């Protein structure tokens, strides 16, 4: 009751009451002196009582706070001493000034008082920030345990001197880390395994040994699955599904998937090798997502020629294997179906834009001319998007300008972007990577995109194409376009220049029909010869001047040989046709006895370092170039690097080569 009265007196209402009583007393005093005097005496008493009560309450509050402060100090000290986690206090020079029993037991050393914490834990790293409110964190391993250290800077006053100390709390997360690692190791991984060209491999062997091939394949795959403690199921004659855990996948990565070599060693007289393509999905949010990753990874492996494993973890893909060449398909059913589909797309489109990759070569420009001829056969207007010519196609571009049938065939990037619409047809040839195309903006404008390419598939590709014709076994894009022509128009009546362009593209990518040349390659060349292709005219497109020959000779003379099988050289700066000369020099280096792969580096006009890589086929130069951001084929590849010197690029390339030789 007394407290309530005090609160009432203390409130604003009390002050109003005092004023009201004072006014009333003054009025009463005016009418009755005695009653007014009594009112004033009562008013003074109330004022005195209020101040007296307020003073007592203040004294009681101060006394209570002092007693509580003593109790809290004792409680805090007792709590800190009995804290169930290690705690220590460091001076600003990181010497230990205080610790509790848990910390002492954790360190398990004598005489740690005033000892520098770095002497006990050399791997401890602290950031000193004079901020009393912000907590800092660090991780440390100590005595086979893992700790999260929470610490902050605290300002203390001692002997009228202000200084900072570091208060550290040691949270043992060893069991959590073990549990987390166990969870990560046991996360399910889904792999989809496909036998590359299974029917063709069996057909290449005698009929009586085909069951032996199948039995040996089954045995090796089942043994492999058992060794991984996995579950293997055969979905169809050439496809399996394998479920393992993440720890086993790490072992596979460390061993570089030896199953690829084991399957390739199966030999019962089959002329075609037995190879696997493996797509693996990992780190998905669900089993369904892992399966989608695995299927996407398998498509990537098949698009790169097969005989390899691809691991897809969300947006990251890792490649293993890919040592053998893609097997040529004898069946032309897919080419015929693609031709019919492309024909329908062209007929239903009002405007058509054809483009290859940046800095186009004869394969890209030849394939573009071939598609342009297809559009002309179907009475459709089309344009080839090209920004500028280069040394590798200058001679051909001059011949195009002189031919009336190809007037106004080329269009600049700016005009193409301005005229392209959503329903325009964009046909991409000789590349499948968006950022490699001559005009990437067209891919964002148009909703109808067709891709025709023969390069091994990379992680980045045009994923919104309505028509994808991607065959890594083909020698060149010009070979693929030539096959399409014979199915689209029975008369095969294209211009002689178009036939020359297609034959030149095949000649370029096969290095005069010596690399990656199959039966279908010669069939395409024979067909082009019937259409009027002139081998002499094609030969002239590859002629170079005297300076180029001298430059190639210098590149070969300055080459450096690694392990007697790989040649590296550098093209001198300032050469006008450095890219063309470097590519030709890389080809020439393979003519040296014992050389199985060659790399020639040079610098472009924009200070971009480019690499031309060539191989006889047993060394996969695509792997080297892919690690440097480029790509290509097993025997022909290249890369372009920015913001790096030639010297650093050579050093980086040598490291990759030495790593490859060590693994081999």
Number of C-alpha atoms within 10 A of each C-alpha: 6 8 10 9 12 17 13 14 21 15 11 10 11 16 14 11 13 16 13 12 16 18 13 15 23 17 13 18 17 11 11 12 14 11 14 19 15 14 19 20 12 15 18 14 11 14 14 12 14 17 14 12 17 16 12 11 14 12 12 12 12 12 12 11 12 12 11 12 12 11 11 12 11 12 12 13 11 11 11 16 15 13 14 13 15 23 23 19 20 22 17 13 10 16 19 19 16 15 19 17 17 18 17 17 10 14 15 11 9 7 8 18 14 13 14 17 17 13 11 13 14 11 13 15 12 15 10 12 12 14 13 12 9 10 12 16 14 14 17 16 14 15 9 7 13 19 18 16 19 16 22 22 24 15 13 11 9 7 5 7 7 9 13 17 20 25 17 20 19 21 16 17 14 15 11 11 14 12 12 12 13 13 13 14 15 14 16 22 24 29 27 26 25 25 20 22 19 18 11 19 19 21 13 14 17 12 10 9 15 18 11 14 20 15 12 16 18 13 12 15 19 16 12 16 17 12 10 18 13 17 13 19 14 14 12 9 11 15 17 17 20 19 18 19 19 20 18 18 21 12 12 15 16 10 10 16 17 14 18 21 17 16 19 16 12 18 16 15 13 18 14 17 22 24 27 28 26 33 29 29 28 25 17 19 9 11 16 12 16 23 21 19 27 27 21 20 28 27 17 28 28 26 19 29 25 30 27 25 29 27 27 26 17 14 7 8 17 13 22 19 20 24 20 18 19 24 19 19 16 10 10 10 10 11 18 17 13 18 21 14 15 21 18 11 17 22 12 12 16 12 17 22 25 27 31 29 23 16 19 22 22 24 26 27 30 31 33 29 29 27 28 25 23 26 18 14 16 14 11 17 15 25 23 25 26 23 15 14 15 14 17 20 20 15 15 23 13 11 12 20 14 10 11 8 14 18 10 12 17 21 18 15 19 12 10 21 17 9 11 19 16 12 16 21 25 29 25 30 27 27 27 28 19 19 15 16 23 24 23 16 16 25 22 12 15 17 17 20 24 22 24 23 25 26 28 26 24 19 16 12 16 17 12 14 18 13 16 19 20 22 24 23 22 23 26 27 30 37 27 25 24 25 19 22 21 18 17 19 15 8 11 18 15 19 18 16 24 25 27 27 30 33 28 31 24 30 27 19 22 19 15 12 16 11 17 22 20 18 10 19 24 14 14 21 22 13 18 23 16 13 19 16 23 18 13 9 14 21 13 12 18 15 11 14 7 9 13 20 14 12 19 23 14 16 24 22 11 14 18 16 14 16 11 11 15 21 25 22 24 22 24 14 12 11 16 13 16 23 23 19 26 28 23 18 27 28 21 16 27 19 11 11 9 11 18 20 26 30 27 28 27 24 23 16 11 7 15 16 19 22 30 25 30 31 25 20 18 13 20 24 27 26 22 21 23 17 12 18 12 18 23 23 28 28 22 28 25 24 20 18 17 11 8 11 13 20 11 10 17 18 11 12 19 14 12 17 17 13 11 13 11 8 8 6
